[in-house]
Amino acid sequence: MDSEKNVSRRAVLCGLAVLTLGLIPENAIAAIGVKVLANGKVEVTLAKNPALKKVGGVVQFTNDQGIDIALVRTGKGSSAFKALNLACTHQGYPLRKDGNKWVCDNHLANFSIAGAVTKGPAKSPLQNIALKVTKTKVIVG
């Protein structure tokens, strides 16, 4: 009976350690409060996307041209955001978020959450998309 409790306690402690250390990949969250404007730019309402409150927070959306975009919080300042085109710069394949990096499943290129190349074959960072930040929203495009 004691060994059953110890195994269970050990499993719980290991599970908590995994969660605490962030070993489970955190997926990017689909942005909400997204509106495509008449000029083709995309407006993201910050209050509706709590993931963007913390540095490293990410939301994803697709613009009116079908381009997958990640909006990333890169610092603590109110304007510390980057909008990244989520096409691998090696051959244009789509990227997926894996923990704190972007990964191309085709040739295994890796990029930092802010878009820098961390593992080839890609040689160029992810393409930044122009944006304008206000206190309540980010306009991408």
RAMO-V866714 format. One record per backbone hydrogen bond with DSSP energy under -1.0 kcal/mol. NH is the residue of the N-H (numbers start at 0). CO is the residue of the C=O. Records with the same first field share a line. If there is no record, write none. Layout:
BEGIN
NH: CO + CO
END
This chain:
BEGIN
4: 0
5: 1
6: 2
7: 3
8: 4
9: 5
10: 6
11: 7
12: 8
13: 9
14: 10
15: 11
16: 12
17: 13
18: 14
19: 15
20: 16
22: 17
28: 57
30: 59
34: 42
36: 40
39: 36
41: 139
42: 34
43: 137
44: 32
45: 135
48: 45
51: 48
52: 49
55: 72
56: 53
58: 70
59: 28
60: 68
62: 66
65: 62
68: 60
69: 83
70: 58
71: 81
72: 56
73: 79
74: 79
79: 76
80: 78
81: 71
83: 69
84: 126
85: 67
87: 92
91: 87
94: 85
95: 102
97: 100
101: 110
102: 95
103: 108
107: 103
109: 118
110: 101
111: 115
114: 111
117: 109
118: 109
125: 114
128: 82
131: 138
133: 136
137: 43
138: 131
139: 41
140: 129
END
